[in-house]
Amino acid sequence: MAKESDFQAKLIKELKKMFPGCIVMKNDAGYIQGIPDLLILYKNKWASLECKKSAKAKKRPNQEYYVAMMNEMSFSRFICPENKEEVLHDLQRSFEP
């Protein structure tokens, strides 16, 4: 099974290709426990993604809380290889003007 870090690295490249000029930042889980892994800044919008190596991977404490809270503010999802296409499609729609 691939590691989460490998999935995340490929995902970042894909995001930068999909959204030219975007900034993808990795968040520090040691700073705020449960904060999503990635913050994507694109034009006047933003989104956050919590990467998982698979749909069955365990969620850590507070992750569901922060994903739900940030989704209320803008766009936030758990993303894994199994749901990647669907999440990226939803993200693209949320970034449309």
N, C-alpha and C positions, 0 to 999 in steps of 0.2 A: 504494500500500500504506500502511496506517495505521502510525503510529509506535508504538513500544513504550510510550512515555509516555502516549499516548491510551488504549491498551488498559488500561494499569495504572490510570489515573484512573477509568475506567468500572468496572473490576473492584473497586476499593476501595469505590465507591458500592454495588455489588451485594453485596459482603461485609457491609457495614454494614446493609443491608436484610435479608439472610438471617439474620444473627446479631445481633439487637438488643442494644445495650450492649457489643458487642465493641470492642476497641482494635486498630486497624490501624496499624502503624508501618513506616516506610520505613527500611531498613537502609542504611548508608553503605558502598558497595563500596570506597571509598578506605581505610576502616579495616581491614576484613578482606576481602581480594581473593577473590571467588567466593562470598561469603555471599549467600543468597537475598534478593531485593528486599524482600519483605514478611514481617513477623511479625504473626500474628493471635493476640490474646489473647482468649479467650472463656470466661467462667465459670472453671472450674479447669483448662482445657486450653489448648493452644497449637498453632500450625501455622506453617509457613513456605512461601512460594511464590516461585518464580523465574519472572518474567514474560518471555515471548518474543513478539515481534511475529508470528511464524509458526512452524509446526512445523519449517521448514527453517532457521530462524535459528541461527547459530553459537553454540555454548556457549563461554564464556570459561574460562580456566584455573581450576581448583579448583571450579567450579560443580557438576559431577557429584559430587565428593567431599563437599561440604557438604550437598547435597540428600540424598544417601544417608545421611550421618551423622545429619542432623536427622530423617530419616524413621525411623531406628532409635530415636531418642529419643522421637518423638511422631508427627508427620505432616509430610511435605515433598514437594513435587512441582514439576516444570516445568509451567507453564501457558501456553497460547497460545489464540488464537481457535478453532483446530481441536479442542482437547481440553477446552475450558473447562467444558462441561456435565458431562462425565465426572469431571473433577477436583473440581468443586464438589459433585457428588453424593457422591464418596468423602469429601470433607472434612466434609460434613453428617453422614455416618455415623460418622466418627471423633469428632465433637463431641457425639454423642448420649450421654446418661448411661448 
